[in-house]
């Protein structure tokens, strides 16, 4: 979802996945830990380092 949107934020995950804040923040933390997304920058969405195509290739391997 974040690869398609080309941005990552807690609120984006909450809205699109219909989940609570605590689950969304855990997912964001895990994506950051795996270096799929960048770190927090003020109020801007995090940078996404993986394209949708790269993500699909990663998941297949």
C-alpha distance matrix in Angstrom:
0.0 3.8 5.4 5.2 6.2 8.4 9.0 8.6 10.9 12.1 12.6 9.1 8.2 11.6 11.4 8.4 9.2 12.8 13.8 16.4 16.7 18.0 15.3 12.6 14.9 15.4 11.8 11.8 15.3 14.4 11.7 14.6 17.2 15.7 15.6 12.0 12.1 15.3 17.5 18.1 19.9 21.7 19.7 17.4 13.6 13.3 13.3 10.7 13.0 11.1 10.4 8.4 12.0 12.9 10.2 11.5 15.0 14.6 13.6 16.6 19.0
3.8 0.0 3.8 5.4 5.0 5.7 5.6 5.3 8.3 10.5 11.5 8.3 8.2 11.9 12.2 10.1 11.2 14.5 14.9 16.8 16.2 17.5 15.3 12.1 13.5 14.4 11.0 9.9 13.2 12.9 9.7 11.8 14.9 13.7 12.9 9.4 8.7 11.7 14.0 14.6 16.3 18.4 16.7 14.1 10.3 9.6 9.5 7.1 9.9 8.9 9.0 8.5 12.2 12.4 10.2 12.6 15.5 14.7 14.6 17.8 19.6
5.4 3.8 0.0 3.8 5.5 5.0 7.1 8.2 11.7 14.1 15.2 12.0 11.9 15.6 15.7 13.2 14.4 17.9 18.4 20.5 20.0 21.0 18.6 15.6 16.8 17.3 13.7 12.6 15.5 14.6 11.0 13.0 15.8 13.8 12.7 8.9 9.2 12.3 15.4 16.7 18.1 20.5 19.2 16.1 12.5 11.3 9.8 6.5 8.2 6.2 5.3 4.9 8.6 9.0 7.5 9.9 12.6 12.3 12.8 15.7 17.5
5.2 5.4 3.8 0.0 3.8 5.5 8.1 9.9 12.9 15.3 15.5 11.8 12.3 15.7 14.8 12.1 13.9 17.3 18.6 21.1 21.0 22.5 20.1 17.0 18.8 19.6 16.1 15.2 18.5 17.7 14.4 16.5 19.4 17.5 16.5 12.7 12.7 15.5 18.4 19.1 20.1 22.2 20.2 17.2 13.7 13.5 12.2 9.5 11.5 9.5 7.4 5.8 9.4 11.1 9.9 11.2 14.3 14.8 14.9 17.3 19.7
6.2 5.0 5.5 3.8 0.0 3.8 5.3 7.6 10.2 13.0 12.7 9.1 10.6 13.8 12.7 10.7 13.2 16.1 17.5 19.5 19.0 21.1 19.1 15.7 17.3 18.8 15.6 14.2 17.6 17.7 14.4 16.0 19.3 18.2 16.8 13.3 12.1 14.3 16.7 16.8 17.4 19.1 16.9 13.9 10.5 11.1 10.5 8.9 11.8 11.0 9.7 9.2 12.8 14.1 12.9 14.7 17.7 17.8 17.9 20.6 22.8
8.4 5.7 5.0 5.5 3.8 0.0 3.8 7.0 10.3 13.7 14.2 11.1 12.6 16.0 15.5 13.9 16.1 19.0 19.8 21.4 20.3 22.0 20.3 16.8 17.6 19.0 15.9 13.8 16.8 16.9 13.3 14.2 17.6 16.4 14.3 11.1 9.7 11.5 14.3 14.9 15.3 17.4 15.9 12.5 9.3 9.0 7.3 5.7 8.5 8.5 7.6 8.7 12.1 12.6 12.1 14.6 16.9 16.8 17.7 20.5 22.1
9.0 5.6 7.1 8.1 5.3 3.8 0.0 3.8 6.8 10.3 11.0 8.5 10.3 13.5 13.5 12.8 14.8 17.3 17.7 18.7 17.3 19.1 17.8 14.1 14.6 16.4 13.8 11.2 14.3 15.1 11.9 12.4 16.0 15.6 13.6 10.8 8.3 9.6 11.7 11.6 12.1 14.1 12.4 9.2 5.7 5.9 5.7 5.6 9.3 10.3 10.6 11.7 15.2 15.2 14.1 16.9 19.3 18.5 19.2 22.4 23.8
8.6 5.3 8.2 9.9 7.6 7.0 3.8 0.0 3.8 7.0 8.6 6.8 7.7 11.0 11.9 11.5 12.8 15.1 14.8 15.6 13.9 15.4 14.2 10.5 10.8 12.7 10.3 7.6 10.8 12.0 9.2 9.8 13.5 13.6 12.2 9.7 7.1 8.6 9.9 9.7 11.3 13.1 11.6 9.2 5.5 5.0 6.7 6.6 10.2 11.1 12.3 13.0 16.6 16.1 14.3 17.3 19.7 18.3 18.6 22.1 23.3
10.9 8.3 11.7 12.9 10.2 10.3 6.8 3.8 0.0 3.8 5.4 5.2 6.5 8.7 10.1 10.9 12.0 13.5 12.9 12.9 10.8 12.8 12.3 8.6 8.6 11.4 9.9 7.2 10.4 12.5 10.7 11.0 14.5 15.5 14.5 12.6 9.7 10.4 10.4 8.9 10.6 11.5 9.5 8.3 5.3 6.3 9.3 10.1 13.6 14.8 16.1 16.5 20.2 19.7 17.6 20.5 23.0 21.4 21.3 25.0 26.2
12.1 10.5 14.1 15.3 13.0 13.7 10.3 7.0 3.8 0.0 3.8 5.5 5.3 6.2 8.7 10.2 10.5 11.2 9.9 9.4 7.1 9.2 9.1 5.4 5.8 9.1 8.4 6.6 9.7 12.0 11.3 12.0 14.9 16.3 16.1 14.5 12.1 13.0 12.3 10.6 12.8 13.2 11.1 11.1 8.8 9.6 12.8 13.3 16.6 17.4 18.8 18.8 22.5 22.0 19.4 22.0 24.7 22.7 22.2 25.9 27.2
12.6 11.5 15.2 15.5 12.7 14.2 11.0 8.6 5.4 3.8 0.0 3.8 5.4 4.9 6.1 8.5 9.8 9.8 9.6 9.3 7.8 11.1 11.1 7.8 9.1 12.4 11.6 10.3 13.5 15.6 14.7 15.5 18.6 19.8 19.4 17.4 14.9 15.8 15.3 13.1 14.6 14.2 11.3 11.4 9.5 11.5 14.6 15.2 18.8 19.4 20.2 19.9 23.7 23.8 21.3 23.5 26.5 25.0 24.3 27.9 29.6
9.1 8.3 12.0 11.8 9.1 11.1 8.5 6.8 5.2 5.5 3.8 0.0 3.8 5.4 5.3 6.1 8.2 9.5 10.1 11.2 10.5 13.3 12.3 8.8 10.8 13.4 11.5 10.3 14.0 15.4 13.7 15.1 18.4 18.8 18.3 15.7 13.6 15.1 15.5 14.1 15.4 15.8 12.9 11.9 9.0 10.8 13.1 13.0 16.6 16.8 17.1 16.5 20.3 20.7 18.3 20.4 23.5 22.4 21.7 25.1 27.0
8.2 8.2 11.9 12.3 10.6 12.6 10.3 7.7 6.5 5.3 5.4 3.8 0.0 3.8 5.5 5.3 5.5 7.4 7.3 8.9 8.8 11.0 9.2 5.9 8.8 10.7 8.5 8.5 12.2 13.0 11.9 14.0 16.7 17.0 17.3 14.8 13.4 15.4 15.9 14.9 17.1 17.8 15.4 14.6 11.5 12.2 14.4 13.6 16.8 16.5 17.1 16.1 19.8 20.0 17.0 18.9 22.1 20.6 19.5 22.9 24.8
11.6 11.9 15.6 15.7 13.8 16.0 13.5 11.0 8.7 6.2 4.9 5.4 3.8 0.0 3.8 5.8 5.5 5.1 4.9 6.0 6.6 9.6 8.5 6.1 9.2 11.5 10.4 10.8 14.0 15.3 14.9 16.7 19.3 20.1 20.5 18.3 16.7 18.4 18.2 16.7 18.8 18.8 16.1 16.1 13.6 14.9 17.5 17.2 20.5 20.3 20.9 19.8 23.4 23.7 20.7 22.4 25.6 24.1 22.7 26.1 28.1
11.4 12.2 15.7 14.8 12.7 15.5 13.5 11.9 10.1 8.7 6.1 5.3 5.5 3.8 0.0 3.8 5.7 5.2 7.3 9.1 10.1 13.3 12.2 9.8 12.8 15.1 13.6 13.8 17.3 18.3 17.4 19.3 22.1 22.5 22.7 20.0 18.4 20.1 20.4 18.8 20.3 20.1 16.9 16.6 14.2 16.1 18.4 18.0 21.4 21.1 21.0 19.6 23.3 24.2 21.4 22.7 26.2 25.3 23.8 27.0 29.3
8.4 10.1 13.2 12.1 10.7 13.9 12.8 11.5 10.9 10.2 8.5 6.1 5.3 5.8 3.8 0.0 3.8 5.7 8.2 11.0 12.3 14.9 12.8 10.5 13.8 15.5 13.1 13.7 17.3 17.7 16.3 18.8 21.5 21.3 21.5 18.5 17.5 19.8 20.7 19.7 21.4 21.8 18.9 17.8 14.9 16.2 17.9 16.7 19.9 18.9 18.5 16.7 20.2 21.3 18.5 19.5 23.1 22.4 20.8 23.8 26.3
9.2 11.2 14.4 13.9 13.2 16.1 14.8 12.8 12.0 10.5 9.8 8.2 5.5 5.5 5.7 3.8 0.0 3.8 5.5 9.0 11.0 12.8 10.2 8.8 12.5 13.4 11.2 12.8 16.1 16.0 15.4 18.2 20.4 20.2 21.1 18.4 17.8 20.4 21.1 20.4 22.6 23.3 20.7 19.9 16.8 17.5 19.3 17.8 20.7 19.5 19.5 17.5 20.8 21.6 18.3 19.2 22.7 21.6 19.6 22.6 25.0
12.8 14.5 17.9 17.3 16.1 19.0 17.3 15.1 13.5 11.2 9.8 9.5 7.4 5.1 5.2 5.7 3.8 0.0 3.8 7.0 9.7 12.0 10.2 9.4 13.1 14.4 13.1 14.7 17.7 18.2 18.0 20.6 22.7 23.0 24.0 21.5 20.6 22.7 22.9 21.7 23.9 23.9 21.1 20.9 18.3 19.5 21.8 20.8 23.9 23.0 23.1 21.2 24.6 25.4 22.1 23.0 26.4 25.3 23.2 26.2 28.6
13.8 14.9 18.4 18.6 17.5 19.8 17.7 14.8 12.9 9.9 9.6 10.1 7.3 4.9 7.3 8.2 5.5 3.8 0.0 3.8 6.8 8.4 6.6 6.6 10.2 11.2 10.7 12.6 15.1 15.7 16.2 18.6 20.4 21.1 22.4 20.4 19.5 21.5 21.3 20.1 22.7 22.8 20.5 20.6 18.1 18.8 21.4 20.5 23.4 22.8 23.5 22.0 25.3 25.5 22.1 23.3 26.5 24.8 22.8 26.0 28.0
16.4 16.8 20.5 21.1 19.5 21.4 18.7 15.6 12.9 9.4 9.3 11.2 8.9 6.0 9.1 11.0 9.0 7.0 3.8 0.0 3.8 5.7 5.7 6.3 8.8 10.3 11.0 12.5 14.5 15.8 16.8 18.6 20.2 21.6 22.8 21.3 20.0 21.5 20.6 19.1 21.6 21.4 19.2 20.1 18.0 18.8 21.8 21.6 24.5 24.5 25.6 24.5 27.9 27.7 24.4 26.0 29.0 27.0 25.2 28.6 30.3
16.7 16.2 20.0 21.0 19.0 20.3 17.3 13.9 10.8 7.1 7.8 10.5 8.8 6.6 10.1 12.3 11.0 9.7 6.8 3.8 0.0 3.8 5.6 5.1 6.0 8.6 9.9 10.4 12.1 14.2 15.3 16.3 18.1 20.0 20.9 19.8 18.0 18.9 17.6 15.8 18.4 18.0 16.2 17.3 15.6 16.3 19.6 19.9 22.8 23.3 24.8 24.3 27.7 27.2 24.1 26.2 29.0 26.8 25.5 29.1 30.4
18.0 17.5 21.0 22.5 21.1 22.0 19.1 15.4 12.8 9.2 11.1 13.3 11.0 9.6 13.3 14.9 12.8 12.0 8.4 5.7 3.8 0.0 3.8 5.5 5.3 6.3 8.8 10.0 10.6 12.5 14.4 15.5 16.5 18.6 20.0 19.4 18.1 19.1 17.6 16.3 19.4 19.5 18.3 19.4 17.6 17.5 20.7 20.7 23.2 23.7 25.6 25.1 28.3 27.4 24.1 26.3 28.7 26.1 24.8 28.4 29.3
15.3 15.3 18.6 20.1 19.1 20.3 17.8 14.2 12.3 9.1 11.1 12.3 9.2 8.5 12.2 12.8 10.2 10.2 6.6 5.7 5.6 3.8 0.0 3.8 5.5 5.2 6.3 8.8 9.9 10.7 12.5 14.3 15.3 16.7 18.5 17.5 16.8 18.4 17.7 17.0 20.3 20.9 19.6 19.9 17.5 17.1 19.8 19.2 21.5 21.4 23.1 22.3 25.4 24.6 21.1 23.0 25.5 23.0 21.4 24.9 26.1
12.6 12.1 15.6 17.0 15.7 16.8 14.1 10.5 8.6 5.4 7.8 8.8 5.9 6.1 9.8 10.5 8.8 9.4 6.6 6.3 5.1 5.5 3.8 0.0 3.8 5.4 5.1 6.2 8.6 9.9 10.6 12.3 14.2 15.5 16.6 15.2 13.9 15.6 15.0 14.2 17.2 17.9 16.3 16.4 13.8 13.6 16.4 15.9 18.6 18.7 20.3 19.7 23.0 22.4 19.2 21.3 24.0 21.7 20.5 24.1 25.4
14.9 13.5 16.8 18.8 17.3 17.6 14.6 10.8 8.6 5.8 9.1 10.8 8.8 9.2 12.8 13.8 12.5 13.1 10.2 8.8 6.0 5.3 5.5 3.8 0.0 3.8 5.4 5.0 6.0 8.6 9.8 10.4 12.1 14.2 15.1 14.5 12.9 13.8 12.5 11.6 14.9 15.7 14.8 15.3 13.1 12.5 15.5 15.6 18.1 18.9 21.0 21.1 24.3 23.1 20.2 22.8 25.0 22.4 21.7 25.4 26.2
15.4 14.4 17.3 19.6 18.8 19.0 16.4 12.7 11.4 9.1 12.4 13.4 10.7 11.5 15.1 15.5 13.4 14.4 11.2 10.3 8.6 6.3 5.2 5.4 3.8 0.0 3.8 5.5 5.1 6.2 8.6 9.8 10.4 12.4 14.1 13.9 13.2 14.6 13.7 13.7 17.4 18.7 18.2 18.3 15.9 14.5 17.0 16.5 18.3 18.7 21.1 20.9 23.8 22.3 19.2 21.6 23.6 20.6 19.7 23.4 23.9
11.8 11.0 13.7 16.1 15.6 15.9 13.8 10.3 9.9 8.4 11.6 11.5 8.5 10.4 13.6 13.1 11.2 13.1 10.7 11.0 9.9 8.8 6.3 5.1 5.4 3.8 0.0 3.8 5.4 5.1 6.2 8.6 9.8 10.7 12.3 11.2 11.0 13.1 13.2 13.7 17.2 18.9 18.1 17.4 14.4 13.0 14.9 13.7 15.6 15.5 17.6 17.2 20.1 18.8 15.6 18.0 20.1 17.4 16.4 20.2 20.9
11.8 9.9 12.6 15.2 14.2 13.8 11.2 7.6 7.2 6.6 10.3 10.3 8.5 10.8 13.8 13.7 12.8 14.7 12.6 12.5 10.4 10.0 8.8 6.2 5.0 5.5 3.8 0.0 3.8 5.4 5.1 6.1 8.5 9.9 10.5 9.5 8.1 9.7 9.6 9.9 13.4 15.3 14.7 14.0 11.1 9.4 11.6 11.1 13.2 14.0 16.4 16.7 19.8 18.3 15.6 18.5 20.5 17.9 17.7 21.5 22.1
15.3 13.2 15.5 18.5 17.6 16.8 14.3 10.8 10.4 9.7 13.5 14.0 12.2 14.0 17.3 17.3 16.1 17.7 15.1 14.5 12.1 10.6 9.9 8.6 6.0 5.1 5.4 3.8 0.0 3.8 5.5 5.1 6.1 8.7 9.7 10.2 9.2 10.1 9.1 10.1 13.9 16.0 16.2 15.9 13.5 11.3 13.3 13.1 14.5 15.5 18.5 19.2 21.9 19.8 17.3 20.3 21.8 18.7 18.7 22.5 22.5
14.4 12.9 14.6 17.7 17.7 16.9 15.1 12.0 12.5 12.0 15.6 15.4 13.0 15.3 18.3 17.7 16.0 18.2 15.7 15.8 14.2 12.5 10.7 9.9 8.6 6.2 5.1 5.4 3.8 0.0 3.8 5.3 4.9 6.2 8.5 8.8 9.3 11.2 11.4 13.1 16.8 19.2 19.4 18.5 15.7 13.1 14.4 13.1 13.8 14.1 17.1 17.5 19.8 17.6 14.8 17.6 18.9 15.6 15.4 19.1 18.9
11.7 9.7 11.0 14.4 14.4 13.3 11.9 9.2 10.7 11.3 14.7 13.7 11.9 14.9 17.4 16.3 15.4 18.0 16.2 16.8 15.3 14.4 12.5 10.6 9.8 8.6 6.2 5.1 5.5 3.8 0.0 3.8 5.5 5.2 6.2 5.3 5.9 8.6 9.9 12.0 15.3 18.0 18.0 16.4 13.3 10.5 11.1 9.4 10.2 10.5 13.4 14.1 16.5 14.4 11.8 15.0 16.4 13.4 13.7 17.5 17.6
14.6 11.8 13.0 16.5 16.0 14.2 12.4 9.8 11.0 12.0 15.5 15.1 14.0 16.7 19.3 18.8 18.2 20.6 18.6 18.6 16.3 15.5 14.3 12.3 10.4 9.8 8.6 6.1 5.1 5.3 3.8 0.0 3.8 5.4 4.8 5.8 5.0 6.0 6.6 9.3 12.6 15.7 16.4 15.0 12.5 9.2 9.9 9.4 9.9 11.4 14.8 16.3 18.6 16.2 14.3 17.8 18.7 15.8 16.7 20.3 20.0
17.2 14.9 15.8 19.4 19.3 17.6 16.0 13.5 14.5 14.9 18.6 18.4 16.7 19.3 22.1 21.5 20.4 22.7 20.4 20.2 18.1 16.5 15.3 14.2 12.1 10.4 9.8 8.5 6.1 4.9 5.5 3.8 0.0 3.8 5.3 7.7 8.3 9.2 9.4 12.3 15.7 18.7 19.7 18.6 16.3 12.9 13.4 12.6 12.3 13.5 17.0 18.3 20.2 17.3 15.4 18.7 19.1 15.7 16.6 20.1 19.1
15.7 13.7 13.8 17.5 18.2 16.4 15.6 13.6 15.5 16.3 19.8 18.8 17.0 20.1 22.5 21.3 20.2 23.0 21.1 21.6 20.0 18.6 16.7 15.5 14.2 12.4 10.7 9.9 8.7 6.2 5.2 5.4 3.8 0.0 3.8 5.5 7.9 9.9 11.4 14.5 17.7 20.9 21.6 19.9 17.2 13.7 13.4 11.5 10.5 10.8 14.3 15.6 16.9 13.9 12.1 15.3 15.4 11.9 13.1 16.5 15.5
15.6 12.9 12.7 16.5 16.8 14.3 13.6 12.2 14.5 16.1 19.4 18.3 17.3 20.5 22.7 21.5 21.1 24.0 22.4 22.8 20.9 20.0 18.5 16.6 15.1 14.1 12.3 10.5 9.7 8.5 6.2 4.8 5.3 3.8 0.0 3.8 5.4 6.8 9.0 12.5 15.1 18.6 19.6 17.5 15.0 11.3 10.3 8.9 7.5 8.9 12.6 14.7 16.2 13.1 12.1 15.7 15.8 12.8 14.7 18.0 17.1
12.0 9.4 8.9 12.7 13.3 11.1 10.8 9.7 12.6 14.5 17.4 15.7 14.8 18.3 20.0 18.5 18.4 21.5 20.4 21.3 19.8 19.4 17.5 15.2 14.5 13.9 11.2 9.5 10.2 8.8 5.3 5.8 7.7 5.5 3.8 0.0 3.8 7.1 10.0 12.9 15.4 18.7 18.9 16.5 13.4 10.1 8.8 6.2 5.4 5.8 9.3 11.1 13.0 10.4 9.0 12.7 13.4 10.9 12.6 15.9 15.8
12.1 8.7 9.2 12.7 12.1 9.7 8.3 7.1 9.7 12.1 14.9 13.6 13.4 16.7 18.4 17.5 17.8 20.6 19.5 20.0 18.0 18.1 16.8 13.9 12.9 13.2 11.0 8.1 9.2 9.3 5.9 5.0 8.3 7.9 5.4 3.8 0.0 3.8 6.8 9.4 11.6 14.9 15.1 12.7 9.8 6.3 5.6 4.4 5.4 7.5 10.6 12.6 15.1 13.1 11.8 15.6 16.7 14.5 16.0 19.4 19.6
15.3 11.7 12.3 15.5 14.3 11.5 9.6 8.6 10.4 13.0 15.8 15.1 15.4 18.4 20.1 19.8 20.4 22.7 21.5 21.5 18.9 19.1 18.4 15.6 13.8 14.6 13.1 9.7 10.1 11.2 8.6 6.0 9.2 9.9 6.8 7.1 3.8 0.0 3.8 6.8 8.6 12.2 13.2 11.0 9.1 5.3 5.0 6.3 7.2 10.3 13.3 15.8 18.3 16.1 15.4 19.1 20.0 17.9 19.6 22.9 22.8
17.5 14.0 15.4 18.4 16.7 14.3 11.7 9.9 10.4 12.3 15.3 15.5 15.9 18.2 20.4 20.7 21.1 22.9 21.3 20.6 17.6 17.6 17.7 15.0 12.5 13.7 13.2 9.6 9.1 11.4 9.9 6.6 9.4 11.4 9.0 10.0 6.8 3.8 0.0 3.8 6.4 9.8 11.5 10.3 9.3 6.1 7.6 9.7 10.9 14.0 17.0 19.2 21.8 19.7 18.7 22.4 23.4 21.0 22.4 25.9 25.7
18.1 14.6 16.7 19.1 16.8 14.9 11.6 9.7 8.9 10.6 13.1 14.1 14.9 16.7 18.8 19.7 20.4 21.7 20.1 19.1 15.8 16.3 17.0 14.2 11.6 13.7 13.7 9.9 10.1 13.1 12.0 9.3 12.3 14.5 12.5 12.9 9.4 6.8 3.8 0.0 3.8 6.4 8.0 7.7 7.5 5.9 8.7 11.5 13.6 16.5 19.0 21.0 24.0 22.3 21.0 24.6 26.1 23.8 24.9 28.5 28.6
19.9 16.3 18.1 20.1 17.4 15.3 12.1 11.3 10.6 12.8 14.6 15.4 17.1 18.8 20.3 21.4 22.6 23.9 22.7 21.6 18.4 19.4 20.3 17.2 14.9 17.4 17.2 13.4 13.9 16.8 15.3 12.6 15.7 17.7 15.1 15.4 11.6 8.6 6.4 3.8 0.0 3.8 6.2 5.7 7.3 6.8 9.1 12.6 14.7 18.0 20.1 22.4 25.3 23.9 23.1 26.7 28.1 26.1 27.5 31.0 31.2
21.7 18.4 20.5 22.2 19.1 17.4 14.1 13.1 11.5 13.2 14.2 15.8 17.8 18.8 20.1 21.8 23.3 23.9 22.8 21.4 18.0 19.5 20.9 17.9 15.7 18.7 18.9 15.3 16.0 19.2 18.0 15.7 18.7 20.9 18.6 18.7 14.9 12.2 9.8 6.4 3.8 0.0 3.8 5.6 8.5 9.4 12.2 15.6 18.2 21.2 23.1 25.1 28.2 27.1 26.1 29.6 31.2 29.4 30.4 34.0 34.4
19.7 16.7 19.2 20.2 16.9 15.9 12.4 11.6 9.5 11.1 11.3 12.9 15.4 16.1 16.9 18.9 20.7 21.1 20.5 19.2 16.2 18.3 19.6 16.3 14.8 18.2 18.1 14.7 16.2 19.4 18.0 16.4 19.7 21.6 19.6 18.9 15.1 13.2 11.5 8.0 6.2 3.8 0.0 3.8 6.7 9.1 12.1 15.3 18.3 20.9 22.3 23.9 27.3 26.6 25.4 28.6 30.7 29.1 29.8 33.4 34.2
17.4 14.1 16.1 17.2 13.9 12.5 9.2 9.2 8.3 11.1 11.4 11.9 14.6 16.1 16.6 17.8 19.9 20.9 20.6 20.1 17.3 19.4 19.9 16.4 15.3 18.3 17.4 14.0 15.9 18.5 16.4 15.0 18.6 19.9 17.5 16.5 12.7 11.0 10.3 7.7 5.7 5.6 3.8 0.0 3.8 6.4 8.8 12.1 15.2 17.8 18.9 20.7 24.0 23.4 22.5 25.7 27.7 26.4 27.3 30.8 31.6
13.6 10.3 12.5 13.7 10.5 9.3 5.7 5.5 5.3 8.8 9.5 9.0 11.5 13.6 14.2 14.9 16.8 18.3 18.1 18.0 15.6 17.6 17.5 13.8 13.1 15.9 14.4 11.1 13.5 15.7 13.3 12.5 16.3 17.2 15.0 13.4 9.8 9.1 9.3 7.5 7.3 8.5 6.7 3.8 0.0 3.8 6.5 9.0 12.5 14.6 15.7 17.2 20.6 20.1 18.9 22.1 24.2 22.9 23.7 27.1 28.1
13.3 9.6 11.3 13.5 11.1 9.0 5.9 5.0 6.3 9.6 11.5 10.8 12.2 14.9 16.1 16.2 17.5 19.5 18.8 18.8 16.3 17.5 17.1 13.6 12.5 14.5 13.0 9.4 11.3 13.1 10.5 9.2 12.9 13.7 11.3 10.1 6.3 5.3 6.1 5.9 6.8 9.4 9.1 6.4 3.8 0.0 3.8 6.4 9.5 12.0 13.9 15.7 18.9 17.8 16.7 20.1 21.9 20.2 21.3 24.8 25.4
13.3 9.5 9.8 12.2 10.5 7.3 5.7 6.7 9.3 12.8 14.6 13.1 14.4 17.5 18.4 17.9 19.3 21.8 21.4 21.8 19.6 20.7 19.8 16.4 15.5 17.0 14.9 11.6 13.3 14.4 11.1 9.9 13.4 13.4 10.3 8.8 5.6 5.0 7.6 8.7 9.1 12.2 12.1 8.8 6.5 3.8 0.0 3.8 6.4 9.3 11.1 13.6 16.4 15.2 14.8 18.3 19.7 18.3 20.0 23.2 23.7
10.7 7.1 6.5 9.5 8.9 5.7 5.6 6.6 10.1 13.3 15.2 13.0 13.6 17.2 18.0 16.7 17.8 20.8 20.5 21.6 19.9 20.7 19.2 15.9 15.6 16.5 13.7 11.1 13.1 13.1 9.4 9.4 12.6 11.5 8.9 6.2 4.4 6.3 9.7 11.5 12.6 15.6 15.3 12.1 9.0 6.4 3.8 0.0 3.8 5.7 7.6 10.0 12.7 11.5 10.9 14.5 15.9 14.7 16.3 19.4 20.1
13.0 9.9 8.2 11.5 11.8 8.5 9.3 10.2 13.6 16.6 18.8 16.6 16.8 20.5 21.4 19.9 20.7 23.9 23.4 24.5 22.8 23.2 21.5 18.6 18.1 18.3 15.6 13.2 14.5 13.8 10.2 9.9 12.3 10.5 7.5 5.4 5.4 7.2 10.9 13.6 14.7 18.2 18.3 15.2 12.5 9.5 6.4 3.8 0.0 3.8 6.7 9.9 11.7 9.5 9.9 13.5 14.1 12.8 15.1 18.0 18.1
11.1 8.9 6.2 9.5 11.0 8.5 10.3 11.1 14.8 17.4 19.4 16.8 16.5 20.3 21.1 18.9 19.5 23.0 22.8 24.5 23.3 23.7 21.4 18.7 18.9 18.7 15.5 14.0 15.5 14.1 10.5 11.4 13.5 10.8 8.9 5.8 7.5 10.3 14.0 16.5 18.0 21.2 20.9 17.8 14.6 12.0 9.3 5.7 3.8 0.0 3.8 6.5 8.1 5.9 6.2 9.8 10.5 9.6 11.9 14.5 15.0
10.4 9.0 5.3 7.4 9.7 7.6 10.6 12.3 16.1 18.8 20.2 17.1 17.1 20.9 21.0 18.5 19.5 23.1 23.5 25.6 24.8 25.6 23.1 20.3 21.0 21.1 17.6 16.4 18.5 17.1 13.4 14.8 17.0 14.3 12.6 9.3 10.6 13.3 17.0 19.0 20.1 23.1 22.3 18.9 15.7 13.9 11.1 7.6 6.7 3.8 0.0 3.8 5.4 5.2 6.2 8.7 10.0 10.5 12.3 14.4 15.7
8.4 8.5 4.9 5.8 9.2 8.7 11.7 13.0 16.5 18.8 19.9 16.5 16.1 19.8 19.6 16.7 17.5 21.2 22.0 24.5 24.3 25.1 22.3 19.7 21.1 20.9 17.2 16.7 19.2 17.5 14.1 16.3 18.3 15.6 14.7 11.1 12.6 15.8 19.2 21.0 22.4 25.1 23.9 20.7 17.2 15.7 13.6 10.0 9.9 6.5 3.8 0.0 3.8 5.5 5.1 6.3 8.8 9.8 10.6 12.6 14.6
12.0 12.2 8.6 9.4 12.8 12.1 15.2 16.6 20.2 22.5 23.7 20.3 19.8 23.4 23.3 20.2 20.8 24.6 25.3 27.9 27.7 28.3 25.4 23.0 24.3 23.8 20.1 19.8 21.9 19.8 16.5 18.6 20.2 16.9 16.2 13.0 15.1 18.3 21.8 24.0 25.3 28.2 27.3 24.0 20.6 18.9 16.4 12.7 11.7 8.1 5.4 3.8 0.0 3.8 5.4 5.2 6.4 8.7 10.0 10.9 12.8
12.9 12.4 9.0 11.1 14.1 12.6 15.2 16.1 19.7 22.0 23.8 20.7 20.0 23.7 24.2 21.3 21.6 25.4 25.5 27.7 27.2 27.4 24.6 22.4 23.1 22.3 18.8 18.3 19.8 17.6 14.4 16.2 17.3 13.9 13.1 10.4 13.1 16.1 19.7 22.3 23.9 27.1 26.6 23.4 20.1 17.8 15.2 11.5 9.5 5.9 5.2 5.5 3.8 0.0 3.8 5.5 5.1 6.1 8.7 10.0 10.9
10.2 10.2 7.5 9.9 12.9 12.1 14.1 14.3 17.6 19.4 21.3 18.3 17.0 20.7 21.4 18.5 18.3 22.1 22.1 24.4 24.1 24.1 21.1 19.2 20.2 19.2 15.6 15.6 17.3 14.8 11.8 14.3 15.4 12.1 12.1 9.0 11.8 15.4 18.7 21.0 23.1 26.1 25.4 22.5 18.9 16.7 14.8 10.9 9.9 6.2 6.2 5.1 5.4 3.8 0.0 3.8 5.4 5.0 6.2 8.7 10.1
11.5 12.6 9.9 11.2 14.7 14.6 16.9 17.3 20.5 22.0 23.5 20.4 18.9 22.4 22.7 19.5 19.2 23.0 23.3 26.0 26.2 26.3 23.0 21.3 22.8 21.6 18.0 18.5 20.3 17.6 15.0 17.8 18.7 15.3 15.7 12.7 15.6 19.1 22.4 24.6 26.7 29.6 28.6 25.7 22.1 20.1 18.3 14.5 13.5 9.8 8.7 6.3 5.2 5.5 3.8 0.0 3.8 5.4 5.2 6.3 8.9
15.0 15.5 12.6 14.3 17.7 16.9 19.3 19.7 23.0 24.7 26.5 23.5 22.1 25.6 26.2 23.1 22.7 26.4 26.5 29.0 29.0 28.7 25.5 24.0 25.0 23.6 20.1 20.5 21.8 18.9 16.4 18.7 19.1 15.4 15.8 13.4 16.7 20.0 23.4 26.1 28.1 31.2 30.7 27.7 24.2 21.9 19.7 15.9 14.1 10.5 10.0 8.8 6.4 5.1 5.4 3.8 0.0 3.8 5.5 5.2 6.5
14.6 14.7 12.3 14.8 17.8 16.8 18.5 18.3 21.4 22.7 25.0 22.4 20.6 24.1 25.3 22.4 21.6 25.3 24.8 27.0 26.8 26.1 23.0 21.7 22.4 20.6 17.4 17.9 18.7 15.6 13.4 15.8 15.7 11.9 12.8 10.9 14.5 17.9 21.0 23.8 26.1 29.4 29.1 26.4 22.9 20.2 18.3 14.7 12.8 9.6 10.5 9.8 8.7 6.1 5.0 5.4 3.8 0.0 3.8 5.5 5.4
13.6 14.6 12.8 14.9 17.9 17.7 19.2 18.6 21.3 22.2 24.3 21.7 19.5 22.7 23.8 20.8 19.6 23.2 22.8 25.2 25.5 24.8 21.4 20.5 21.7 19.7 16.4 17.7 18.7 15.4 13.7 16.7 16.6 13.1 14.7 12.6 16.0 19.6 22.4 24.9 27.5 30.4 29.8 27.3 23.7 21.3 20.0 16.3 15.1 11.9 12.3 10.6 10.0 8.7 6.2 5.2 5.5 3.8 0.0 3.8 5.5
16.6 17.8 15.7 17.3 20.6 20.5 22.4 22.1 25.0 25.9 27.9 25.1 22.9 26.1 27.0 23.8 22.6 26.2 26.0 28.6 29.1 28.4 24.9 24.1 25.4 23.4 20.2 21.5 22.5 19.1 17.5 20.3 20.1 16.5 18.0 15.9 19.4 22.9 25.9 28.5 31.0 34.0 33.4 30.8 27.1 24.8 23.2 19.4 18.0 14.5 14.4 12.6 10.9 10.0 8.7 6.3 5.2 5.5 3.8 0.0 3.8
19.0 19.6 17.5 19.7 22.8 22.1 23.8 23.3 26.2 27.2 29.6 27.0 24.8 28.1 29.3 26.3 25.0 28.6 28.0 30.3 30.4 29.3 26.1 25.4 26.2 23.9 20.9 22.1 22.5 18.9 17.6 20.0 19.1 15.5 17.1 15.8 19.6 22.8 25.7 28.6 31.2 34.4 34.2 31.6 28.1 25.4 23.7 20.1 18.1 15.0 15.7 14.6 12.8 10.9 10.1 8.9 6.5 5.4 5.5 3.8 0.0
